[in-house]
Amino acid sequence: MATEGLQQVFDSAFAGMREARERFTPRLAVREAGRITSIATGIAKVSGLPGVGFDELVEFPGGVLGIAFNVDADEIGVVLLGEYWHLHAGDEVRRTGRVMDVAVGGELLGRVIDPLGRPLDGKGAVASGKRLPIERAAPHIMDRAPVTVPLQTGLKVIDALIPVGRGQRELILGDRQTGKTAIAIDTILNQRGKDVLCVYCAIGQRASAVAKSVATLREKGAMDYTVLVVTEGNDPPGLAFIAPYAATSIAESFMEAGRDVLIVYDDLTHHARAYRELSLLLRRPPGREAFPGDIFYIHARLLERATRLRKELGGGSLTALPIIETEAQNISAYIPTNLISITDGQIYLSPSLFELGVLPAVDVGKSVSRVGGKAQRAVYRAAAGDLKLAYAQFEELETFARFGARLDENTRAIIVHGQRIRACLKQPEFAPVPVPAQIAILLALTAKLFDPVPLEQMQEAEQAVREAAGKIPDEVCARFESADKLSDADRELIVEIARRSLAAFQPGAEASSGRGDRS
């Protein structure tokens, strides 16, 4: 009986398959197919695709994709997006009828992928059902809202003197090996628990540098809210070119869902060089420093996508921290000046400060935030109002004092105060400082409580103030997050807490206490 029942099941299945086969009517479709005429490093020339459009994806043998970059009458120039060593002249090329897109969505959080969405972390394919084109129009002016909410970096020198707001584009520039990536990684680490998602885009980086960044983010627990889009130095230049656009589309999907997002481009120097390489290979006319004429546009259209959306559109924001590398401190070179003019401010890292051990090596005089001041918390403006001016005066007088000139008492006091400011703005890597501790340190600096402390004890003195900041009442800490100004009573309370913590470091405690009150 069992055998007869099984036979009936098979007969029924075969009958259904036979019926489906008889109903099937094959449909003919016209597909354009061309041929490779020549191939070079990262690019290919293709003929026989008269209907191809600009930026359209084309497919080569072996699943290699390319983007139609030059669309000429006789042939097209294609930027290759994969390993092309097995391609030869005469191989068939097919149109796909779509532009380059990338997988987006929450499934990407904690993953390391390349610009094509392929996993690089050994965790299997990315399971995301939504895709977005990598090239998208920037939000319209009327869809944007003012930058009014701060993005805390956890770095005292930036949060106090060069603040960054959510939706801002703040450039980080400096010579190689001055700590540019460290500032970006510190900022990502500081977003833990602040409901900010992060996208880190490594463009043409060494594999060891990328591995170090990934290891740091994993160790500090930052991968839970971070997506890494990575291209390495030995990848085709086409991948390096599309990497920041793919990363921005991933970030935009979160922003359009109403989330606050931070994106880091590390770095756009490699991006510009990859585009120059592709343009020269495709015989595009070179301009200044052999860059093509539209080198400004490729970065402008990328960074214009960073903004804050109106509440009616979800109120999400996309904050961009592009990184650029200078040569011999030349910030007036072609690519740096382009990026400076596009962004809303810059954080300049000085090799001289780096060599002196002042880390992060931020040159306050050459750094500026054109928007962040509007978003900075009122408590910071009260605590660090005169700090930048005092530091600038100190740097001028420090240079003058090196000549051995005799200095009056007032000048010596300015230099002593400036040295304490510089010492307090130092900060170890991967150690973000919370807001209450920053406010306590800044108010102690403003009240000149650190001035009597010997320079060799400044690190211990600052640590004592940080620990004492835990004694600030919760209701006062809650006001730090609001737009309310710091009241005189709150200010005096915090200064008194700092003064007590520094009593052991000040030989003339009573005199310094009186001087702090008069300030």
C-alpha positions as CSV (number, residue, x, y, z in Angstrom):
1,M,0.0,0.0,0.0
2,A,2.8,2.3,0.9
3,T,4.4,1.7,-2.5
4,E,1.2,2.5,-4.4
5,G,0.7,5.8,-2.4
6,L,4.3,6.8,-3.2
7,Q,3.7,6.0,-6.9
8,Q,0.6,8.2,-6.9
9,V,2.6,11.1,-5.5
10,F,5.3,10.8,-8.2
11,D,2.7,10.5,-10.9
12,S,1.0,13.7,-9.7
13,A,4.3,15.6,-9.5
14,F,5.3,14.5,-13.0
15,A,1.9,15.5,-14.4
16,G,2.3,18.9,-12.9
17,M,5.8,19.4,-14.3
18,R,4.6,18.2,-17.7
19,E,1.7,20.7,-17.7
20,A,4.0,23.5,-16.6
21,R,6.4,22.7,-19.4
22,E,3.6,22.6,-22.0
23,R,2.3,26.0,-20.8
24,F,5.8,27.6,-20.9
25,T,6.3,29.9,-23.9
26,P,9.9,31.1,-24.4
27,R,10.3,34.8,-25.0
28,L,13.0,36.4,-27.1
29,A,14.8,39.4,-25.8
30,V,17.4,41.6,-27.5
31,R,20.6,42.0,-25.6
32,E,23.5,44.2,-26.7
33,A,26.9,42.5,-26.6
34,G,30.2,44.2,-27.5
35,R,33.8,43.2,-27.6
36,I,36.9,44.3,-25.7
37,T,39.2,46.2,-28.1
38,S,42.0,46.9,-25.6
39,I,42.7,46.5,-21.9
40,A,45.0,48.3,-19.5
41,T,45.6,48.8,-15.8
42,G,42.1,49.2,-14.4
43,I,40.3,50.2,-17.6
44,A,39.1,48.6,-20.8
45,K,38.0,50.0,-24.2
46,V,34.9,48.3,-25.6
47,S,33.1,48.5,-29.0
48,G,29.7,47.3,-30.1
49,L,27.5,48.8,-27.4
50,P,25.7,51.7,-29.2
51,G,22.9,52.0,-26.6
52,V,25.0,52.1,-23.4
53,G,24.5,55.0,-21.1
54,F,27.0,57.0,-19.0
55,D,27.7,55.3,-15.6
56,E,25.9,52.1,-16.7
57,L,27.2,48.8,-15.4
58,V,28.6,46.4,-18.0
59,E,29.5,42.8,-17.4
60,F,32.7,41.0,-18.5
61,P,33.5,37.3,-18.5
62,G,34.0,35.8,-15.0
63,G,31.4,38.1,-13.5
64,V,33.7,41.2,-13.5
65,L,31.7,44.4,-13.5
66,G,32.7,47.8,-15.0
67,I,31.3,51.3,-15.2
68,A,30.9,53.0,-18.6
69,F,32.9,56.2,-18.1
70,N,33.7,57.5,-21.5
71,V,30.8,57.2,-24.0
72,D,32.2,58.0,-27.4
73,A,30.8,57.4,-30.8
74,D,33.1,54.5,-31.7
75,E,33.9,52.9,-28.4
76,I,33.4,53.3,-24.7
77,G,36.0,53.6,-21.9
78,V,35.1,51.3,-19.0
79,V,36.4,51.4,-15.4
80,L,36.9,47.9,-14.2
81,L,35.7,47.0,-10.7
82,G,37.4,43.6,-10.1
83,E,40.3,41.3,-10.9
84,Y,40.8,41.8,-14.6
85,W,44.0,39.7,-15.2
86,H,42.0,37.0,-17.1
87,L,40.3,39.4,-19.6
88,H,41.7,39.7,-23.1
89,A,40.9,41.7,-26.2
90,G,38.0,40.1,-28.1
91,D,36.1,38.9,-25.0
92,E,32.4,39.5,-25.0
93,V,30.9,42.4,-22.9
94,R,27.2,42.7,-22.1
95,R,25.1,45.6,-20.9
96,T,23.2,45.2,-17.6
97,G,20.7,48.1,-18.0
98,R,21.4,49.4,-14.5
99,V,23.8,51.7,-12.6
100,M,26.1,50.7,-9.8
101,D,24.3,50.2,-6.6
102,V,25.1,48.9,-3.1
103,A,23.3,46.9,-0.4
104,V,22.0,49.1,2.5
105,G,20.2,48.6,5.8
106,G,20.8,47.6,9.4
107,E,22.1,44.2,8.4
108,L,25.4,45.9,7.5
109,L,26.2,47.1,11.0
110,G,29.2,45.3,12.4
111,R,30.3,44.1,8.9
112,V,33.4,44.8,6.9
113,I,32.6,45.0,3.1
114,D,34.1,46.2,-0.1
115,P,32.3,48.9,-2.3
116,L,30.5,46.1,-4.2
117,G,29.0,44.8,-1.0
118,R,31.1,41.7,-0.8
119,P,32.1,40.6,2.7
120,L,35.7,40.9,3.9
121,D,35.2,39.7,7.4
122,G,34.6,36.0,6.7
123,K,31.0,36.1,8.1
124,G,29.2,35.2,5.0
125,A,27.2,37.2,2.5
126,V,25.4,40.3,3.6
127,A,21.7,39.6,3.9
128,S,20.1,42.9,2.8
129,G,17.0,43.2,0.6
130,K,17.4,46.9,-0.2
131,R,19.9,48.5,-2.5
132,L,20.6,52.1,-3.4
133,P,22.6,53.7,-6.3
134,I,26.0,54.9,-5.2
135,E,25.5,58.1,-7.1
136,R,22.5,60.1,-5.7
137,A,21.5,63.7,-5.8
138,A,22.3,65.7,-2.7
139,P,19.2,66.8,-0.6
140,H,17.6,70.1,-1.8
141,I,18.3,73.3,0.1
142,M,14.6,73.4,1.2
143,D,14.9,69.9,2.7
144,R,17.8,70.9,5.0
145,A,17.7,72.1,8.5
146,P,20.2,74.2,10.4
147,V,23.1,72.5,12.2
148,T,22.1,73.0,15.9
149,V,23.0,69.7,17.7
150,P,26.7,69.0,18.6
151,L,28.6,65.9,17.7
152,Q,30.9,65.2,20.6
153,T,34.2,63.8,19.6
154,G,35.5,63.2,23.2
155,L,38.6,65.2,22.3
156,K,38.9,68.3,24.6
157,V,40.7,70.5,22.0
158,I,38.0,69.8,19.4
159,D,34.9,69.9,21.5
160,A,36.0,73.1,23.3
161,L,37.7,75.1,20.5
162,I,36.8,73.6,17.1
163,P,33.3,72.1,17.7
164,V,31.6,69.9,15.2
165,G,27.8,69.8,14.7
166,R,25.6,67.0,13.4
167,G,25.2,67.5,9.7
168,Q,28.5,69.4,9.3
169,R,31.5,68.6,7.0
170,E,34.7,69.1,8.9
171,L,38.0,68.4,7.1
172,I,40.9,66.7,8.9
173,L,44.2,67.5,7.2
174,G,47.9,67.2,8.0
175,D,51.1,65.5,6.9
176,R,51.4,61.7,7.0
177,Q,51.8,60.1,10.4
178,T,50.4,63.1,12.4
179,G,47.3,61.3,13.9
180,K,44.5,62.0,11.4
181,T,43.0,58.5,11.5
182,A,43.4,58.5,15.3
183,I,41.1,61.5,15.6
184,A,38.5,59.9,13.3
185,I,38.7,56.6,15.3
186,D,38.4,58.4,18.6
187,T,35.3,60.2,17.3
188,I,33.7,56.9,16.3
189,L,34.6,55.4,19.7
190,N,33.0,58.4,21.5
191,Q,29.6,57.7,19.8
192,R,29.0,54.6,21.9
193,G,25.7,55.0,23.7
194,K,24.9,58.3,21.9
195,D,22.5,56.9,19.3
196,V,24.9,57.8,16.4
197,L,25.6,55.2,13.7
198,C,29.1,55.3,12.0
199,V,30.4,54.5,8.6
200,Y,34.2,54.2,8.2
201,C,35.4,54.3,4.6
202,A,39.0,53.2,4.1
203,I,40.2,54.2,0.6
204,G,43.4,52.6,-0.8
205,Q,44.8,52.0,2.7
206,R,47.5,49.4,3.6
207,A,46.0,46.1,4.8
208,S,47.9,46.4,8.1
209,A,46.4,49.8,8.8
210,V,42.9,48.6,8.0
211,A,43.4,45.6,10.2
212,K,44.6,47.8,13.1
213,S,41.5,50.0,12.8
214,V,39.1,47.0,12.7
215,A,40.8,45.5,15.7
216,T,40.6,48.7,17.7
217,L,36.9,49.1,16.9
218,R,36.2,45.5,17.8
219,E,38.1,45.8,21.1
220,K,36.3,48.9,22.2
221,G,32.9,47.6,21.3
222,A,32.3,50.1,18.4
223,M,31.5,47.5,15.7
224,D,27.9,47.2,17.0
225,Y,27.1,50.6,15.5
226,T,29.7,50.8,12.7
227,V,29.9,49.8,9.0
228,L,33.4,49.5,7.4
229,V,33.7,50.0,3.6
230,V,37.3,49.0,2.7
231,T,39.5,49.1,-0.4
232,E,43.2,48.3,0.0
233,G,46.2,49.6,-1.9
234,N,46.4,46.6,-4.2
235,D,42.7,46.8,-5.3
236,P,41.8,48.2,-8.8
237,P,41.6,52.0,-8.9
238,G,38.0,51.7,-9.9
239,L,37.1,50.3,-6.5
240,A,38.9,53.0,-4.7
241,F,37.0,55.6,-6.8
242,I,33.5,54.3,-6.1
243,A,34.2,53.5,-2.4
244,P,33.2,56.8,-0.8
245,Y,30.1,57.0,-2.9
246,A,29.0,53.5,-1.9
247,A,29.7,54.3,1.8
248,T,27.7,57.5,1.5
249,S,24.7,55.7,0.1
250,I,24.9,53.3,3.1
251,A,25.0,56.3,5.5
252,E,22.2,58.0,3.6
253,S,19.9,55.0,4.1
254,F,20.3,55.4,7.9
255,M,19.9,59.2,7.7
256,E,16.6,58.9,5.7
257,A,15.4,56.6,8.4
258,G,15.7,59.4,10.9
259,R,19.1,58.4,12.4
260,D,22.2,60.5,13.1
261,V,25.1,59.2,11.1
262,L,28.9,59.9,11.1
263,I,30.9,59.1,8.0
264,V,34.7,59.1,7.8
265,Y,36.5,59.2,4.5
266,D,40.1,58.0,5.0
267,D,41.4,59.5,2.9
268,L,40.3,61.6,-0.1
269,T,44.0,62.0,-1.2
270,H,44.0,58.4,-2.4
271,H,40.5,58.9,-3.9
272,A,41.8,61.9,-6.0
273,R,44.9,59.9,-7.1
274,A,42.8,57.0,-8.2
275,Y,40.5,59.2,-10.2
276,R,43.6,60.9,-11.8
277,E,45.0,57.5,-12.7
278,L,41.7,56.4,-14.3
279,S,41.3,59.7,-16.2
280,L,44.8,59.6,-17.6
281,L,44.4,56.0,-18.8
282,L,41.1,57.0,-20.5
283,R,43.0,59.9,-22.2
284,R,41.0,62.6,-20.5
285,P,42.7,66.0,-20.8
286,P,44.9,66.7,-17.7
287,G,44.9,70.0,-15.8
288,R,46.8,71.3,-12.8
289,E,49.1,68.7,-11.2
290,A,47.8,66.3,-14.0
291,F,44.4,66.1,-12.3
292,P,41.4,66.2,-14.7
293,G,39.3,69.4,-14.8
294,D,36.4,67.9,-12.8
295,I,38.4,66.9,-9.8
296,F,36.7,69.6,-7.7
297,Y,33.2,68.3,-8.8
298,I,33.8,64.6,-7.7
299,H,34.5,65.8,-4.1
300,A,31.8,68.5,-4.1
301,R,29.0,66.1,-5.2
302,L,30.2,63.7,-2.5
303,L,30.4,66.1,0.4
304,E,27.2,68.0,-0.5
305,R,25.3,64.8,0.5
306,A,26.2,65.4,4.1
307,T,23.5,67.5,5.8
308,R,20.8,67.6,8.5
309,L,17.2,66.9,7.2
310,R,14.1,68.8,8.3
311,K,11.9,67.2,10.9
312,E,9.2,66.6,8.3
313,L,11.7,64.3,6.5
314,G,12.7,62.4,9.7
315,G,15.3,64.8,11.1
316,G,18.2,62.6,10.4
317,S,21.7,63.9,9.9
318,L,24.9,62.9,8.1
319,T,28.1,64.3,9.5
320,A,31.2,64.0,7.2
321,L,34.8,63.9,8.4
322,P,36.9,63.8,5.2
323,I,40.6,63.2,5.7
324,I,43.3,64.7,3.4
325,E,47.0,64.3,3.4
326,T,49.3,67.3,2.9
327,E,52.9,67.3,1.8
328,A,55.5,69.4,3.8
329,Q,52.7,71.3,5.6
330,N,51.5,72.8,2.3
331,I,47.8,73.3,3.0
332,S,47.6,75.6,-0.1
333,A,48.1,72.7,-2.5
334,Y,45.5,71.9,-5.1
335,I,43.5,69.1,-3.5
336,P,43.7,70.5,0.1
337,T,42.4,73.9,-1.0
338,N,39.6,72.3,-3.0
339,L,38.4,70.4,0.1
340,I,38.9,73.4,2.4
341,S,36.6,75.4,0.1
342,I,33.9,72.6,0.0
343,T,33.8,71.8,3.8
344,D,32.5,73.8,6.7
345,G,35.9,74.1,8.5
346,Q,39.1,72.2,9.0
347,I,41.1,70.5,11.8
348,Y,44.8,71.0,10.9
349,L,47.4,68.6,12.5
350,S,50.9,70.1,12.9
351,P,54.0,67.9,12.5
352,S,55.8,70.3,14.9
353,L,53.3,69.7,17.7
354,F,53.4,66.0,16.9
355,E,57.2,65.9,17.3
356,L,56.9,67.8,20.6
357,G,54.5,65.1,21.9
358,V,51.5,67.4,22.0
359,L,48.8,64.8,21.0
360,P,46.4,65.2,19.4
361,A,48.6,67.6,17.4
362,V,45.8,70.0,16.5
363,D,47.0,73.5,15.5
364,V,44.3,75.7,17.0
365,G,45.4,78.7,15.0
366,K,45.0,77.1,11.6
367,S,41.9,75.1,12.5
368,V,38.4,76.5,12.3
369,S,34.8,75.4,12.5
370,R,32.4,77.6,10.5
371,V,29.2,75.9,11.7
372,G,29.9,74.0,14.9
373,G,29.9,77.2,17.1
374,K,26.2,77.4,16.4
375,A,25.7,73.8,17.6
376,Q,28.1,74.0,20.6
377,R,26.5,73.5,24.0
378,A,26.1,76.8,25.9
379,V,28.1,75.3,28.8
380,Y,31.1,74.9,26.5
381,R,30.8,78.5,25.3
382,A,30.8,79.6,29.0
383,A,33.7,77.4,30.0
384,A,36.0,77.9,27.0
385,G,35.0,81.4,25.8
386,D,38.4,83.0,26.2
387,L,40.5,79.9,26.0
388,K,41.2,80.2,22.2
389,L,42.3,83.8,22.5
390,A,44.6,83.0,25.6
391,Y,46.1,80.1,23.7
392,A,46.8,82.2,20.6
393,Q,48.4,84.9,22.7
394,F,50.6,82.3,24.4
395,E,51.8,80.9,21.0
396,E,52.8,84.3,19.8
397,L,54.7,85.1,23.0
398,E,56.3,81.7,23.2
399,T,57.9,82.3,19.8
400,F,59.1,85.7,21.0
401,A,60.4,84.3,24.3
402,R,62.7,81.9,22.4
403,F,65.0,84.8,21.5
404,G,66.0,85.2,25.1
405,A,64.3,88.6,25.6
406,R,63.6,89.8,29.1
407,L,59.9,89.4,29.8
408,D,57.7,91.4,32.2
409,E,55.5,89.8,34.9
410,N,52.3,89.9,32.8
411,T,54.0,88.3,29.8
412,R,55.4,85.5,32.0
413,A,51.9,84.9,33.4
414,I,50.4,84.6,29.9
415,I,53.1,82.0,29.0
416,V,52.6,80.0,32.2
417,H,48.9,80.0,31.6
418,G,49.3,78.9,28.0
419,Q,51.6,76.1,28.9
420,R,48.9,74.8,31.2
421,I,46.3,75.1,28.5
422,R,48.5,73.1,26.1
423,A,49.1,70.4,28.8
424,C,45.4,70.1,29.5
425,L,44.5,69.7,25.8
426,K,46.8,66.7,25.5
427,Q,45.0,63.4,25.4
428,P,46.0,59.8,24.9
429,E,44.7,57.8,21.9
430,F,41.4,55.9,22.2
431,A,40.5,57.6,25.5
432,P,37.5,59.9,24.9
433,V,36.7,62.3,27.8
434,P,33.0,62.6,28.9
435,V,31.3,66.0,28.9
436,P,31.3,66.6,32.7
437,A,35.0,65.9,33.0
438,Q,35.7,68.2,30.0
439,I,33.7,71.0,31.6
440,A,35.4,70.7,34.9
441,I,38.9,70.8,33.3
442,L,37.9,73.8,31.1
443,L,36.5,75.8,34.0
444,A,39.6,75.0,36.1
445,L,41.7,76.3,33.2
446,T,39.6,79.5,32.9
447,A,39.9,80.1,36.6
448,K,43.7,79.6,36.3
449,L,43.6,76.9,39.0
450,F,46.3,74.9,37.1
451,D,48.8,77.8,36.8
452,P,50.6,77.1,40.2
453,V,50.8,73.4,39.3
454,P,54.3,72.3,38.1
455,L,54.3,71.2,34.5
456,E,55.7,67.8,35.3
457,Q,52.6,67.2,37.5
458,M,50.0,68.4,35.1
459,Q,49.0,65.0,33.9
460,E,48.3,63.9,37.5
461,A,46.5,67.1,38.3
462,E,44.3,66.8,35.3
463,Q,43.4,63.2,36.2
464,A,42.5,64.4,39.7
465,V,40.0,66.9,38.2
466,R,38.6,64.3,35.9
467,E,37.9,62.0,38.9
468,A,36.5,64.8,40.9
469,A,34.0,65.6,38.1
470,G,32.1,62.5,39.2
471,K,31.1,64.5,42.2
472,I,29.1,67.0,40.1
473,P,25.4,66.6,41.0
474,D,23.3,64.8,38.5
475,E,20.9,67.7,38.0
476,V,23.9,69.9,37.1
477,C,25.2,67.3,34.6
478,A,21.7,67.1,33.1
479,R,21.8,70.8,32.4
480,F,25.0,70.3,30.4
481,E,23.0,68.5,27.7
482,S,20.4,71.3,27.5
483,A,20.6,74.7,25.7
484,D,20.5,76.5,29.1
485,K,23.5,78.6,30.0
486,L,25.7,77.7,32.9
487,S,24.5,79.6,36.0
488,D,26.9,81.4,38.3
489,A,26.0,79.0,41.1
490,D,26.7,75.9,38.9
491,R,30.0,77.5,37.8
492,E,31.1,78.2,41.3
493,L,30.2,74.7,42.4
494,I,32.3,73.1,39.6
495,V,35.2,75.4,40.2
496,E,35.1,74.6,43.9
497,I,35.1,70.9,43.2
498,A,38.1,71.4,40.9
499,R,39.9,73.6,43.4
500,R,39.6,70.9,46.1
501,S,40.9,68.2,43.8
502,L,44.0,70.4,43.0
503,A,44.8,71.4,46.6
504,A,47.5,68.8,46.8
505,F,49.2,70.1,43.6
506,Q,49.2,73.8,44.6
507,P,51.9,74.9,47.1
508,G,50.1,78.2,47.6
509,A,46.6,76.9,47.8
510,E,45.1,79.9,49.6
511,A,46.7,82.4,47.2
512,S,45.7,80.4,44.1
513,S,42.2,80.0,45.6
514,G,41.8,83.7,45.9
515,R,43.1,84.3,42.4
516,G,40.6,81.8,41.0
517,D,37.7,83.5,42.7
518,R,38.7,86.9,41.3
519,S,38.8,85.3,37.8
